[in-house]
């Protein structure tokens, strides 16, 4: 673990930018950015366009370590360059932003009210490549739809089992057990999940460190025990479908939790904007999320 990067995450003021849309979510992200599916004819073109969008965000004067402590990348973004420099290296050396890598391969079919992660083949190979490329940590997502005790336990078991594998490779995992904001049992699911996470954290060794990425809770300050836990480097929150204003308002009610927004970060950005317009909208977005994160 890079101690300077760990200190940036632990003590830095700001939030984690989620720039990790994968193949499945890229068309939607591009559409919101003003690029429709009829404007590209292959997956390669699609990924070129999303990389251009991410590069435009990262190189913007608005995007820096003054308000952003970390950024989560898609594997293909890690493997590409920005201004001739590998993306992770560019983030840390040019922007003072800690780079993370999304490592999951998507969601399995729903069972017992949850969607576990699909298997992640050759994970150790990817982790070694990430560590060699300057990546500090990883992120992996699974989803809770209902407050099913067996399902929530299976999900926590899977997240922490793979999390320990990631720690073993010298990286810091962001464990993301998202709770669907539209779940009819959201509050009950939050109770189950917090209990399972605390049990898992208490079984880690004193040298282990991880981060948690959680859905904004129904009750203010609900995850304080997790924020204060000695094994937790940081708790970050996903926007989960809330608008940026809604997400910021909920985030501000949870001291010690910072944002890790994806769609809410890029809301309002367009490929058709001039650089001046683009940078102005991004600056406003970053400032609002930053303010909610340090509240």
N, C-alpha and C positions, 0 to 999 in steps of 0.2 A: 504494500500500500504506500502510495506517495504521501508523505506526511504533510507537505505543503498543500496538496489538494484536499486531504482529509480536513485540515484546519480551515480551508476555504469553505467546505461544505458545512462544517460544524459551527463556525463562528461568523462566516460571511453574511452580509446583509443582502437579501434578494431571493430569487426563486430559481427553479430548474425549468428550462425551456424544453418541451417535448417535441422534437423534430423527427419522430421515428415512425411516421406513417409507412406501413408495409404495402406489399402488392395489392392486398385486398382493399385497403382504405385510401390508396393513392388517387384513384379516379375521383372520389368524393372530395379529397383535399384540393385537387387541381380544379374541379368544377367551382368550388367556393372561391378559388383564386382567379376565376374568370376564364379557365381553359377547359372547354368542353371535350368530350370523348371523340368528337369528329375532327378534332384538331391534331390528333396523332394516330398513327396507323399500326404501331407495334408496341410491345412492352418496353423495348429498348428506348424508343422515343419518349414514352411515358416517363421512364425513370430519368431520362435526360432533362425533361421539363421539371420534374419535382426536385432534382438536384439544383437546377438553376434557381428555383424558388427558394430552396433552403440556403443556397449560397448568397442570394440577394439579402435574405434575412440576417445571416451571420456576418456578412461584410458591412452591413448598415452601421453608420455611426451610433445609432440608437442601441445596438446590441453589444454590450460589453460587461465585464466583470464587476462594474460598479453597481449594477442592479440585477445581474444574472449570475448565479453561482455555478450552475451546471447546465449541460445540454445533453439530451438523450438522442442518439443517432440510430438510424437503420443501418444494417450491415453494409448495404451497398453504398451508403453515404460514407461510412468509415473507410471503405476501399477506394473512394474517390478523393480528389484534391480540390482545394479552394485557393485560387491565385497561385497555383503550382506547388502548394504545400498540402500534405495529407491532412484530412479534415480534423482529426483529433489533435494533431500537433498545432494546427492553425488556431483551434479554439483555445488551447492552453497558452501557447506562446504569444499569440497576437491579441487575444481577447481576454485572457485571464479567466477563462470559463472551463470548468472541469468536465471532461468528456465521459459519457456513459454510452453503452451499447445495448440495444434491445436484442435479446437472445432467444426469445420464445418463437415457436413456429406456428402460432395461432391456437385456436381453441378447439377442443374436442366437442362432440355432441353433448347436449345437456343430459345429465343423469343426477338423481337425488337433489334436484334444485340448483345444481352448479354446472359450470363448464370448466373442466380441468384443462391444463395445457396439453397439446399434442406432444408426443415424444420429441426430444431435441437430439437428433443423431449427431455424433461426433462433436458433442459440446466441448469436451476438453481441448480439441484441436482449435475450435473457434476461440475459446478463452485464452489459449496460449498466443494465438495470433493477435487478439485484442490487446493483451498485456504488452506484447512486443511493439504494438502500434501506438502505445501511449494512452490506452483506455484505462480509466480509474475503476469503473464499476459497470454493472449490468442492470438490465431491467427485464422482468418477465411478468406477464399478465394472465390472470384467470378471473372468472366472473361468477359471482353469487347472485342467483335469481330469487331464491326462496330460503327461508330460515329452516333449513333441514339440517339437524345436528350431524348426521352421518356425512352428508355432502360437504358441509363446512369443514368438518374435521379432515376429510380426505383431501380437500383443497389445501388446507394449511399444511398437512403432512407433505404433500407434493412440493409446495413452494419451499418449505424449509429443507427438505431433503436435497433439492437441487441447489438451494442457497448455500448449503454446506459444501457442496461440490465446487461452487464458484469461489467461496472463501478459500478453499484448498488450493486454488490457482492464484491466490494473492490479490483477488479483485473483491470489490464491495458490492454485494447484490442489493438491488432495489426489489423488494418483494411486493408485488401488486395484486392483492386479492380484491378486485373491484366489486362493489355491491351496486347492482343496477339501481339507478336513482328512481326508476319507475316500479320497483318491486313493491307489491302490496304488503310485504313483511320486512321492509327495510330496517326499522328500528330493532326488531327481534334478531335479524341477521347481524346487525352491528354488535349486539350483545354477545351472540355466539362467537363471532369472529374475534372480538377483543379477548375473550376468554381463551380461545385456541392460540392466538398469537402470544399472549402472556405465558402460557404453558410452554410453548416452543422456545421463547426467548430465555426462560429460566433454565432450560436444558442446554443452552449454549455454553461453551467454555469462556473464561474471562478474556481470552485473546480474540474472540470472534466479534465482528462488527458488521452491521448491516443497516439498510435503510428500509423504510416502509412507505409505500404509495397507496393511499387509502381514499375512498369516496368521502366527500364532505359529510359529516354526520348530522343526524337530525337534532341532536342536543349539543349546545355550545360546550366546548372543552371536553368532549366525550373521550378523546384519545389521550388525555393528559398523562395517564400512567405509561403509555407507550412513548410519548415525547420524553418523559423523564427516565426511561429505562436505560441502564448503563450499557446495554448491548446495542442500542439504537443510535446510530450516528445522526440521523435526521428523519423526521416524518414529513412527507410531502403529500399534497392532495391533488387528485385529478379533477378536472372540471366535469367529466362524466355526462355531458349533454346539457348542463346548465349554461345559460348565456354567460358572457364574461361578467356582466354586472351582478348577476345572481351568485356566480361562483365567488367573486370578490367579496360580496357581502357576507356569505357563509364563512369564507376563509378568515375574514377579520374577526370572527367570533371564536376562533380557535388558536389562542396564543401558542407560539412555538411550532406551529405547523406552517410550512411555506407551500407555495403553489408549484405544481408541475403540470401546467396546462398545455394542451396541444391545439385543438380547434379554437379555444377561447383566446389563445395567443395570436393566432393568425386572422381572427375575425376582422373583416373590413379591408384586408389587403387584396390588391388586384394587380394582375399582370399588366393591365392597361394604365396603371398609375405612373406618372413621372417619378423619377427618383426622389424628388423633393416631396411629392405627395405621399409616396410609399414610406419614406423615412419618418414623415410627420405622423402618419397613422400608427406605424409601428412604435414610435416613441411614446405616443399617448397610451397605447395598449400596454407596453412594458411598464410605464410609470404607474398605471392603475393596479396592475398585478403586483408590482413591487410594493406599493403602499399597503395593499391588503396583506402581503406576506410579512411585513415588519410590524403590523398592527399589534 
